[in-house]
Amino acid sequence: MTDLISSAPALAAAATHPDPAFPRFHPRPAHGWINDPNGVSYINGRYHVFFQFNPESARHHRIQWGHVSSPDLVHWDEHPVALRPQDGGPDEFGCWTGVVTDDGGVPTAAYSGVRGDGGHSQVVISRGSADLVSWEQDGHIAASMPDDGLVTAVRDPFIFHFNGKRYAMQGAGLANGHAALLLYTVEDMSDWKYQGIWLTTENPVAAAQTPAEIWECPQLVRVPSDEAASDGDDTWVMMFSLWLSGDDHEHANGVGHLIGSLAEDPSTGLPVFVPRSGGRSDLGRDFYAPQIVQLDSASSSGSESEPRALLWGWANEGPGRDGRRGRSQDEIDAAGWAGVLTHPRFLSVEDGALVVAPAPEVDAYRGSLAAGGASGVVDLPPFAEAIVTAGPDASAGEVRLVLAAGAERQVVFAGPLTEGEELRIFVDASLVEVYRTGSVATTLRAYPALGEEWILELPEGAAAEVWELKLPE
C-alpha cells in the first residue's frame, strides 16, 4: 500500500493556489519547474507518474524526480521526491528522463544520469520500495556511452518486451547529423548489453515523419488497430521528441511517431522495427516529451489480449507561440511554477493513422451541465469540458476557442468540424487539450488576463454540451 502518511492529495490544494493560471485537474506540485513525465507505470494496483522536477525554482536546473500516484487516474496523491542528484555520483548534474519497470517484483528505475550540461549520459539504476515511495540510490551504472565515434549524444532509456525477451533503447544523435536509436539486450537490469545503432533518420519513412538531430524520449508500444499489418503481426507505435540544436525548450518540430511492425531477425535473434507510416503525435506547439506505458504484456506477437498503451505528455510554459499571448521568464519566475502534465491518453491506430483519446476515467471531473445543445457563441466556465458535434446541415466553418474581454479577443484554437466528427475540449486554467475523433490531440497553453473569459464560437449546424469541471468526492 502506498505510504499516504508521507503523501498528500495532489489536486485539492490546487483550488487555493494563488495563481489563477495554475491547473486544478492535472496533478503537479504547487511550486517549482516540471518537465518530462518519467517512470510511468502501473504497479501493485496504482498508476505512478514521475516527472522531471526542480523544487527550488521555476527553471530547469539540477533535476530531480517528482512523483504522483493514483488508484484510478482521478484521485491523485503527491509523494516526496523520489530521486535526487548525488554529489560526486553519475547523476550529480541531474536525474534526467527514464522509466520504471517491475524487475522480478522489485520496482526499478533506469534513467539518464548526467554529470554536466552536455550530450553525454549514463544509464543509472535505482531500486524502489513496493509502494515506489522510497528509493535506494547507489549510483550503479547499467550502460555507459557506447564506444562508437559516430554516437555523439545519448539519453532517455526506454524498456520494451518482445517475444519473451526484455530490450531497451536510447535516443541518440550521430556525428553525421542523423538522429538515431540505440538497441540493448537486458537480461540483467544492472548490466545492459549494447547491440548497436538500431534505426536512424537515414530510413526514408523516419526522415519524412520524424525529422530531428536527436531522437529524445523514444517510446515503443503495441497498440490496438482496426487492421492487421500486412504480415499479420501486431501494430507497434514508435514515438520520439524531435530535438533540434538551439531548441531551448521551444521544440519547433514537436513530437512525431512511426507506425510499423516488429519482427525477429532470424540471423541475430534481435528485433527489427519496420516503419510504414507516421506523422505528428500532437498538433499543438506546447507539447513535448511524452512517455507511454504498456498496460499489458507485449511479450508475444499474436497475443489474444488487446494491447493498451497510456500516454502522458508535458505542456510547457512559453513566451507565446503561434500568436498566442504567453508568459515572459520574469512572469514565470514570479509565479514560481512552470510546466503541466496532460491528461492520460489512450493510443490506437485507425485507418492506418494514430488516434489519441483521453482516458475515460477523466469523465469523473464533470460537474454540473453548464450548457446543452448550445449553438453560436457559447460562454465557458474557467474550468470546463465541451463536446462539440456537427449535425448533417453543418456549414464548413471553424470551431474557435477564444479568450475575450469586450472587443479584445485572442483565438487560442481554431479548427474545422465536419459531419460525424466530434471535438472534445478541456480548459483547465492555462492548459487547453483538444481531442478530435479519429485523430491526434492538440495541446496548447494560454493565460487568461484579468477580465477575460473563455468562449466557444461555433459554425452553423454545430452544437456543444458544456460541463463545469469539479473534483469528485
C-alpha positions as CSV (number, residue, x, y, z in Angstrom):
1,M,0.0,0.0,0.0
2,T,1.2,3.5,-0.8
3,D,2.6,5.4,2.2
4,L,0.0,8.1,2.4
5,I,1.5,9.4,5.7
6,S,4.3,10.9,3.6
7,S,2.0,12.0,0.8
8,A,-0.9,14.4,0.2
9,P,-3.8,14.8,-2.1
10,A,-2.4,16.4,-5.3
11,L,-5.5,18.2,-6.6
12,A,-7.3,19.5,-3.6
13,A,-4.6,22.1,-2.8
14,A,-4.7,23.4,-6.4
15,A,-8.1,25.1,-5.8
16,T,-6.5,27.5,-3.4
17,H,-3.3,28.2,-5.5
18,P,-2.7,32.0,-5.7
19,D,-2.0,31.9,-9.4
20,P,-5.3,31.8,-11.5
21,A,-3.3,30.1,-14.3
22,F,-2.5,27.1,-12.1
23,P,-4.3,23.9,-13.3
24,R,-6.7,22.2,-10.9
25,F,-7.3,18.9,-12.7
26,H,-3.8,18.0,-13.7
27,P,-1.6,16.9,-10.7
28,R,1.7,18.7,-10.1
29,P,3.4,20.3,-7.1
30,A,2.4,23.8,-6.2
31,H,5.9,25.2,-6.8
32,G,8.9,24.5,-9.0
33,W,9.7,23.5,-12.5
34,I,8.5,20.3,-14.1
35,N,9.1,18.8,-17.5
36,D,9.2,15.2,-18.9
37,P,6.9,12.6,-17.4
38,N,9.1,9.7,-16.3
39,G,8.7,6.2,-14.8
40,V,5.1,5.9,-15.9
41,S,4.0,2.6,-14.6
42,Y,1.1,0.5,-13.1
43,I,2.5,-1.5,-10.2
44,N,0.7,-3.0,-7.2
45,G,-2.7,-1.6,-8.1
46,R,-1.6,2.0,-8.6
47,Y,-0.7,4.2,-11.5
48,H,2.6,6.0,-10.9
49,V,3.8,9.1,-12.8
50,F,7.2,10.5,-12.0
51,F,8.4,13.7,-13.7
52,Q,11.5,15.9,-14.1
53,F,11.3,18.4,-11.2
54,N,13.2,21.3,-9.7
55,P,11.5,22.3,-6.5
56,E,13.8,25.2,-5.9
57,S,12.7,27.5,-8.8
58,A,10.6,27.7,-12.0
59,R,13.7,27.0,-14.1
60,H,15.3,23.8,-15.4
61,H,18.3,23.1,-13.1
62,R,19.7,20.0,-11.2
63,I,16.7,17.9,-12.0
64,Q,15.1,15.5,-9.5
65,W,12.2,13.1,-9.9
66,G,8.9,14.2,-8.5
67,H,6.1,11.6,-8.0
68,V,2.4,11.3,-8.0
69,S,0.2,8.2,-8.0
70,S,-3.4,7.2,-8.3
71,P,-5.5,4.1,-7.9
72,D,-8.0,5.3,-10.6
73,L,-6.5,8.1,-12.8
74,V,-8.8,10.5,-10.9
75,H,-7.7,10.8,-7.3
76,W,-4.0,11.6,-7.1
77,D,-1.5,11.7,-4.3
78,E,1.7,13.7,-4.3
79,H,4.7,11.9,-2.8
80,P,8.1,13.0,-1.7
81,V,10.9,13.5,-4.2
82,A,11.9,10.0,-5.5
83,L,15.4,10.5,-7.0
84,R,17.9,13.3,-6.3
85,P,21.3,14.1,-7.9
86,Q,24.0,12.5,-5.8
87,D,27.1,14.6,-5.1
88,G,30.0,13.0,-6.9
89,G,27.8,10.4,-8.5
90,P,27.0,9.7,-12.2
91,D,23.8,11.9,-11.8
92,E,25.4,14.8,-9.9
93,F,24.1,17.3,-12.5
94,G,20.6,15.7,-12.8
95,C,18.5,12.6,-12.8
96,W,17.1,13.0,-16.3
97,T,14.5,11.0,-18.2
98,G,13.9,7.3,-17.7
99,V,11.5,4.6,-16.9
100,V,10.3,2.4,-14.0
101,T,9.8,-1.3,-14.5
102,D,9.0,-4.3,-12.3
103,D,12.2,-6.3,-12.2
104,G,11.3,-9.6,-10.5
105,G,8.9,-8.0,-8.1
106,V,11.2,-5.0,-7.4
107,P,10.3,-1.6,-8.8
108,T,13.4,-0.4,-10.6
109,A,14.2,2.9,-12.2
110,A,16.5,3.3,-15.2
111,Y,17.3,6.9,-16.0
112,S,19.8,9.2,-17.7
113,G,22.3,10.3,-15.1
114,V,24.3,13.3,-16.2
115,R,27.5,14.8,-14.8
116,G,27.4,18.0,-16.9
117,D,25.3,20.0,-19.3
118,G,26.3,18.1,-22.5
119,G,25.1,15.3,-24.6
120,H,26.8,12.5,-22.6
121,S,24.8,10.5,-20.1
122,Q,24.9,7.0,-18.5
123,V,22.0,4.7,-17.6
124,V,21.7,4.7,-13.8
125,I,19.7,2.1,-11.9
126,S,17.8,2.7,-8.6
127,R,15.7,0.2,-6.7
128,G,12.4,1.2,-5.1
129,S,10.2,0.0,-2.3
130,A,6.9,-1.9,-3.0
131,D,4.9,1.4,-2.9
132,L,7.5,3.2,-5.0
133,V,7.9,5.9,-2.4
134,S,11.4,5.1,-1.1
135,W,14.4,4.6,-3.4
136,E,17.9,3.4,-2.9
137,Q,20.4,5.4,-5.0
138,D,23.9,3.8,-5.1
139,G,25.0,5.2,-8.4
140,H,25.0,1.9,-10.2
141,I,25.7,2.3,-14.0
142,A,23.9,-0.2,-16.2
143,A,25.1,1.3,-19.5
144,S,27.7,3.9,-20.4
145,M,28.2,5.9,-23.6
146,P,28.9,3.5,-26.5
147,D,32.5,3.2,-27.7
148,D,31.4,4.5,-31.1
149,G,32.8,7.7,-32.5
150,L,29.7,8.1,-34.6
151,V,27.5,8.4,-31.5
152,T,27.8,12.0,-30.1
153,A,24.8,12.2,-27.7
154,V,22.7,9.6,-25.9
155,R,19.8,9.9,-23.4
156,D,16.4,8.7,-22.3
157,P,16.3,4.9,-21.8
158,F,13.1,3.0,-22.6
159,I,12.4,-0.7,-21.9
160,F,10.2,-2.9,-24.0
161,H,9.4,-6.6,-24.3
162,F,9.2,-8.7,-27.4
163,N,9.0,-12.5,-27.9
164,G,9.5,-13.1,-24.3
165,K,12.7,-11.1,-24.1
166,R,13.5,-7.7,-22.5
167,Y,15.1,-5.0,-24.5
168,A,16.0,-1.3,-24.1
169,M,16.6,1.6,-26.4
170,Q,18.0,5.1,-26.0
171,G,17.7,8.1,-28.2
172,A,20.8,9.4,-29.8
173,G,22.4,11.9,-32.2
174,L,25.1,11.0,-34.6
175,A,28.2,12.9,-35.9
176,N,26.7,12.8,-39.4
177,G,23.7,14.9,-38.3
178,H,21.2,12.0,-38.2
179,A,19.0,11.1,-35.2
180,A,19.2,7.5,-34.1
181,L,18.0,4.8,-31.8
182,L,20.5,2.5,-29.9
183,L,19.4,-1.0,-29.0
184,Y,20.3,-3.1,-25.9
185,T,19.5,-6.5,-24.6
186,V,18.6,-6.5,-20.9
187,E,18.8,-10.0,-19.4
188,D,20.1,-8.3,-16.2
189,M,18.8,-4.9,-15.3
190,S,22.2,-4.0,-13.8
191,D,24.1,-4.8,-17.0
192,W,22.8,-3.8,-20.4
193,K,24.4,-5.2,-23.5
194,Y,24.8,-2.7,-26.3
195,Q,23.8,-4.1,-29.7
196,G,24.5,-1.1,-31.9
197,I,22.6,1.6,-33.8
198,W,19.1,0.3,-34.4
199,L,17.3,2.9,-36.6
200,T,18.2,6.3,-37.9
201,T,16.8,9.2,-40.0
202,E,18.5,7.6,-42.9
203,N,15.4,5.5,-43.2
204,P,13.2,7.4,-45.6
205,V,10.0,6.9,-43.7
206,A,11.7,8.1,-40.5
207,A,13.3,11.0,-42.3
208,A,10.0,12.2,-43.6
209,Q,7.9,11.7,-40.5
210,T,10.3,12.2,-37.5
211,P,13.0,14.7,-38.6
212,A,15.4,15.6,-35.8
213,E,19.1,15.8,-34.9
214,I,18.5,13.8,-31.7
215,W,15.5,11.5,-31.1
216,E,14.7,12.3,-27.5
217,C,12.4,10.3,-25.2
218,P,12.0,7.3,-27.6
219,Q,8.9,5.1,-26.9
220,L,7.8,1.8,-28.4
221,V,4.5,0.2,-27.6
222,R,2.0,-2.2,-29.1
223,V,-1.4,-0.6,-29.8
224,P,-4.9,-1.8,-30.8
225,S,-5.5,-1.4,-34.5
226,D,-8.5,-1.8,-36.8
227,E,-6.4,-3.5,-39.4
228,A,-3.6,-6.0,-39.0
229,A,-0.2,-5.3,-40.6
230,S,0.3,-6.9,-44.0
231,D,2.3,-9.7,-42.4
232,G,-0.3,-10.3,-39.8
233,D,1.8,-9.1,-36.9
234,D,0.8,-6.6,-34.2
235,T,0.8,-2.9,-34.8
236,W,3.6,-1.0,-33.0
237,V,4.0,2.7,-32.5
238,M,7.4,4.3,-32.0
239,M,7.3,7.8,-30.8
240,F,10.1,10.5,-30.5
241,S,10.5,14.0,-29.3
242,L,12.3,15.8,-32.1
243,W,15.2,17.7,-30.8
244,L,17.0,20.3,-32.8
245,S,20.1,22.3,-31.8
246,G,19.1,25.7,-30.3
247,D,15.7,24.4,-29.2
248,D,16.0,25.8,-25.6
249,H,12.6,24.2,-24.7
250,E,10.9,25.6,-27.8
251,H,10.9,22.3,-29.7
252,A,9.7,23.6,-33.1
253,N,9.5,20.1,-34.6
254,G,7.4,18.8,-31.6
255,V,6.7,15.1,-31.3
256,G,6.5,12.6,-34.1
257,H,5.7,8.9,-34.4
258,L,6.2,5.9,-36.7
259,I,3.7,3.1,-37.2
260,G,5.1,-0.2,-38.1
261,S,5.7,-3.9,-37.3
262,L,8.3,-5.6,-35.1
263,A,9.9,-8.9,-36.2
264,E,12.8,-11.1,-35.1
265,D,15.9,-11.1,-37.3
266,P,16.5,-14.9,-38.0
267,S,20.2,-14.4,-38.1
268,T,20.8,-12.3,-35.0
269,G,17.6,-13.1,-33.0
270,L,17.2,-9.3,-32.4
271,P,14.0,-7.4,-33.1
272,V,13.7,-5.3,-36.3
273,F,11.3,-2.4,-36.5
274,V,10.0,-1.7,-40.0
275,P,8.1,1.7,-40.2
276,R,5.4,2.0,-42.8
277,S,3.8,5.4,-41.9
278,G,3.9,8.1,-39.3
279,G,3.2,11.8,-38.6
280,R,2.8,14.4,-35.8
281,S,1.8,13.0,-32.5
282,D,0.2,16.2,-31.2
283,L,-0.8,19.3,-33.3
284,G,-0.1,21.9,-30.6
285,R,3.1,23.8,-30.1
286,D,3.2,23.3,-26.4
287,F,3.5,19.5,-26.2
288,Y,6.8,17.6,-25.8
289,A,8.5,14.6,-24.2
290,P,5.5,12.2,-23.8
291,Q,6.0,8.8,-22.1
292,I,3.8,5.8,-22.7
293,V,3.2,2.8,-20.5
294,Q,2.3,-0.6,-21.9
295,L,-0.5,-1.8,-19.7
296,D,-0.4,-5.4,-20.8
297,S,2.3,-7.9,-21.7
298,A,3.7,-7.4,-25.2
299,S,5.9,-10.5,-24.8
300,S,4.4,-12.4,-27.7
301,S,3.1,-11.5,-31.1
302,G,-0.4,-12.5,-31.8
303,S,-1.5,-12.5,-28.1
304,E,-5.2,-12.7,-27.7
305,S,-5.3,-9.9,-25.2
306,E,-5.8,-6.5,-26.8
307,P,-2.9,-4.2,-26.1
308,R,-3.4,-1.0,-24.1
309,A,-1.0,2.0,-24.2
310,L,-1.4,5.0,-22.0
311,L,0.4,8.3,-22.6
312,W,1.2,11.4,-20.6
313,G,2.9,14.5,-22.1
314,W,4.5,17.7,-20.9
315,A,2.9,21.1,-21.7
316,N,5.5,23.7,-21.1
317,E,5.3,27.4,-20.4
318,G,6.5,29.8,-23.1
319,P,6.7,33.3,-24.4
320,G,3.7,32.9,-26.6
321,R,3.6,30.6,-29.7
322,D,1.6,30.9,-32.9
323,G,0.4,34.3,-31.9
324,R,-1.0,33.4,-28.5
325,R,-0.1,35.5,-25.5
326,G,2.4,33.8,-23.3
327,R,4.4,34.4,-20.2
328,S,7.8,36.0,-20.0
329,Q,10.6,34.4,-17.9
330,D,10.1,37.2,-15.3
331,E,6.4,36.3,-15.1
332,I,7.2,32.6,-14.8
333,D,9.7,33.3,-12.1
334,A,7.2,35.5,-10.2
335,A,4.5,32.7,-10.4
336,G,7.0,30.2,-9.0
337,W,6.0,27.3,-11.1
338,A,6.4,26.0,-14.7
339,G,5.1,23.0,-16.6
340,V,2.0,20.8,-16.6
341,L,1.3,17.2,-17.4
342,T,-1.5,16.4,-19.8
343,H,-4.5,14.1,-19.1
344,P,-3.7,10.4,-19.6
345,R,-4.4,9.5,-23.2
346,F,-5.0,6.1,-24.8
347,L,-3.5,5.3,-28.2
348,S,-4.8,3.3,-31.1
349,V,-4.4,3.1,-34.9
350,E,-7.5,3.5,-37.1
351,D,-7.4,3.5,-40.9
352,G,-3.6,3.5,-40.7
353,A,-3.3,6.7,-38.6
354,L,-2.6,7.3,-34.9
355,V,-5.7,8.1,-32.8
356,V,-5.3,9.7,-29.4
357,A,-8.2,9.9,-26.9
358,P,-8.5,11.0,-23.2
359,A,-8.7,8.1,-20.7
360,P,-12.4,7.6,-20.0
361,E,-11.7,8.0,-16.3
362,V,-11.4,11.8,-16.7
363,D,-15.2,11.8,-17.2
364,A,-15.3,11.8,-13.4
365,Y,-14.3,15.5,-13.4
366,R,-17.6,16.5,-15.0
367,G,-19.6,18.6,-12.6
368,S,-22.9,20.4,-13.4
369,L,-24.0,20.8,-17.0
370,A,-23.5,24.4,-18.0
371,A,-25.0,24.3,-21.5
372,G,-26.8,21.6,-23.5
373,G,-27.3,21.7,-27.3
374,A,-25.8,25.2,-27.3
375,S,-25.0,26.9,-30.7
376,G,-23.5,30.1,-31.9
377,V,-21.4,31.8,-29.2
378,V,-21.1,29.8,-26.0
379,D,-19.7,31.0,-22.7
380,L,-17.4,28.6,-20.9
381,P,-16.6,28.3,-17.2
382,P,-12.9,28.9,-16.4
383,F,-12.6,25.1,-15.8
384,A,-14.6,23.4,-18.4
385,E,-15.2,20.4,-20.7
386,A,-17.0,20.9,-24.0
387,I,-18.1,18.3,-26.6
388,V,-18.8,19.9,-30.0
389,T,-20.6,17.9,-32.7
390,A,-21.6,18.7,-36.3
391,G,-25.1,18.0,-37.5
392,P,-26.0,16.9,-41.0
393,D,-26.6,20.5,-42.1
394,A,-23.4,22.0,-40.5
395,S,-21.6,24.6,-42.5
396,A,-17.9,24.4,-43.5
397,G,-16.8,26.9,-40.8
398,E,-14.4,26.6,-37.9
399,V,-14.8,25.9,-34.2
400,R,-12.9,28.6,-32.3
401,L,-11.9,28.7,-28.7
402,V,-11.4,32.4,-27.7
403,L,-10.3,34.4,-24.8
404,A,-12.3,37.6,-24.9
405,A,-12.8,40.8,-22.9
406,G,-15.1,43.3,-24.6
407,A,-13.9,43.9,-28.1
408,E,-10.5,42.4,-27.4
409,R,-10.2,38.7,-28.4
410,Q,-7.4,36.1,-28.7
411,V,-8.0,33.0,-30.7
412,V,-6.4,30.1,-28.8
413,F,-7.7,27.2,-31.0
414,A,-9.3,27.1,-34.4
415,G,-10.2,24.0,-36.4
416,P,-12.7,22.7,-38.9
417,L,-15.6,20.4,-37.9
418,T,-17.3,18.1,-40.5
419,E,-20.3,15.9,-40.2
420,G,-19.7,12.9,-38.0
421,E,-16.8,14.5,-36.2
422,E,-16.6,15.4,-32.6
423,L,-14.2,17.8,-30.7
424,R,-13.7,17.3,-27.0
425,I,-12.2,20.4,-25.4
426,F,-10.8,20.7,-21.9
427,V,-9.9,24.0,-20.4
428,D,-8.0,23.8,-17.1
429,A,-6.9,27.4,-16.3
430,S,-4.0,27.9,-18.7
431,L,-4.0,24.4,-20.2
432,V,-6.1,23.5,-23.2
433,E,-6.4,20.0,-24.6
434,V,-8.5,19.3,-27.8
435,Y,-9.3,15.8,-28.9
436,R,-10.7,15.2,-32.4
437,T,-12.5,12.0,-33.4
438,G,-10.1,9.7,-35.3
439,S,-7.0,12.0,-34.9
440,V,-4.3,13.1,-32.5
441,A,-4.7,15.7,-29.8
442,T,-3.8,19.4,-29.8
443,T,-2.2,20.7,-26.6
444,L,-1.9,24.4,-26.0
445,R,-1.2,26.9,-23.2
446,A,-3.0,30.2,-22.9
447,Y,-3.1,32.6,-19.9
448,P,-6.4,34.4,-19.3
449,A,-5.9,38.1,-18.3
450,L,-8.0,39.9,-15.7
451,G,-11.5,40.3,-17.1
452,E,-11.1,37.8,-19.9
453,E,-13.5,34.9,-20.3
454,W,-13.4,31.7,-22.4
455,I,-15.9,31.4,-25.2
456,L,-16.6,28.9,-28.0
457,E,-17.6,30.2,-31.4
458,L,-19.4,27.5,-33.4
459,P,-20.2,27.3,-37.1
460,E,-23.8,27.0,-38.2
461,G,-25.1,23.5,-37.6
462,A,-22.7,22.7,-34.8
463,A,-23.8,22.2,-31.2
464,A,-22.0,22.0,-27.8
465,E,-22.5,20.4,-24.5
466,V,-20.5,22.1,-21.7
467,W,-19.7,20.9,-18.2
468,E,-18.1,22.8,-15.4
469,L,-15.2,20.7,-14.0
470,K,-15.4,19.7,-10.4
471,L,-13.3,17.4,-8.3
472,P,-15.2,14.3,-7.3
473,E,-15.6,13.3,-3.6
